[in-house]
Amino acid sequence: MTRLTDQKLLKKLAAGNVRAFEQLVKNYHAKVFLFTRKLIGTDVLAEDLTQEIFTTIWERREQLGSILSLDNYLFILARNKALNLLKEQSARHNREKSYAHRFEQQINEEDRIHLNDYQRFVGKLADRLPDRRREIFKLKVEEGLSNDEIQKRLKISMQTVKNQLSKAYISIRESLTEHLAK
């Protein structure tokens, strides 16, 4: 009986009968919505997609008279639209991820350039330090030695290492502050 009703509904719909369309929506909206929500996973997108499916049916109404199973037609249409939406979302996600990665690389490159400029500038400032202070500072910063390793290598007291590093940091910090204030 439902099949005949669906067939009659489709024939009337194919003829442009608005009431037949309203009846079709009334009969199938909940089923189509639940099916699309199951495929897509969100109520908002499922509702949008359901509306799009019924809009497509109205736009194709003249071709619907030859459909044998309205259930099959609706669910195949819903499945295809859901898959297309998921593909679009995936493609959009991949594009956004790619843009973000390129942006991050660009920023990282800019950061590296700034860091290199900063390191060169600090190196020039370090070159102005007194000889022993410069030597201790470069062992600490450029070679990454600990205070203990510097003390042993240069055969000087730990207090001398600490004092010279402190004075080096203060001198370089003051020069950087002056430079940045310009």
KABELGI-V899357 format. One record per backbone hydrogen bond with DSSP energy under -1.0 kcal/mol. NH is the residue of the N-H (numbers start at 1). CO is the residue of the C=O. E is the energy in kcal/mol with one decimal. If there is no record, write none. Layout:
NH	CO	E
NH	CO	E
//
This chain:
5	1	-2.3
6	2	-3.3
7	3	-2.8
8	4	-3.0
9	5	-2.7
10	6	-2.8
11	7	-2.3
12	8	-2.5
13	9	-2.6
14	10	-2.9
15	11	-1.3
16	13	-2.0
17	12	-2.3
21	17	-1.4
22	18	-2.5
23	19	-2.2
24	20	-2.3
25	21	-2.7
26	22	-2.5
27	23	-2.7
28	24	-2.2
29	25	-2.6
32	28	-2.7
33	29	-2.9
34	30	-2.6
35	31	-2.2
36	32	-2.8
37	33	-2.8
38	34	-2.0
39	35	-1.8
40	36	-3.0
41	37	-2.7
46	42	-2.0
47	43	-2.7
48	44	-2.3
49	45	-2.8
50	46	-2.5
51	47	-2.4
52	48	-2.2
53	49	-2.4
54	50	-2.2
55	51	-2.2
56	52	-2.5
57	53	-2.1
58	54	-2.2
59	55	-2.4
60	56	-2.1
61	58	-1.2
63	60	-2.2
64	61	-1.2
67	64	-1.6
73	69	-2.4
74	70	-2.9
75	71	-2.5
76	72	-2.5
77	73	-2.4
78	74	-2.7
79	75	-2.4
80	76	-2.6
81	77	-2.5
82	78	-2.5
83	79	-2.7
84	80	-2.4
85	81	-2.4
86	82	-2.6
87	83	-2.5
88	84	-2.6
89	85	-2.7
90	86	-2.4
91	87	-2.8
92	88	-2.8
93	89	-2.8
94	90	-2.6
95	91	-2.6
96	92	-2.9
97	93	-2.6
98	94	-2.4
99	95	-2.9
100	96	-2.7
101	97	-2.4
102	98	-2.6
103	99	-2.7
104	100	-2.7
105	101	-2.5
106	102	-2.4
107	103	-2.7
108	104	-3.1
109	105	-2.5
110	106	-2.4
111	107	-3.1
112	108	-2.6
113	109	-2.3
114	110	-2.6
115	111	-3.1
116	112	-2.8
117	113	-2.5
118	114	-2.9
119	115	-3.0
120	116	-2.5
121	117	-2.4
122	118	-2.9
123	119	-2.4
124	120	-2.2
125	121	-2.3
126	122	-2.7
127	123	-1.8
129	126	-1.5
134	130	-3.1
135	131	-2.5
136	132	-2.4
137	133	-2.8
138	134	-2.7
139	135	-2.0
140	136	-2.0
141	137	-3.2
142	138	-1.5
143	138	-1.7
145	139	-2.4
150	146	-2.3
151	147	-2.6
152	148	-2.2
153	149	-2.4
154	150	-2.7
155	151	-1.1
156	151	-1.6
161	157	-1.7
162	158	-2.5
163	159	-2.8
164	160	-2.7
165	161	-2.4
166	162	-2.5
167	163	-2.5
168	164	-2.2
169	165	-2.9
170	166	-2.4
171	167	-2.4
172	168	-2.6
173	169	-2.8
174	170	-2.4
175	171	-2.1
176	172	-2.6
177	173	-2.5
178	174	-2.4
179	175	-2.4
180	176	-2.8
181	177	-1.7
//
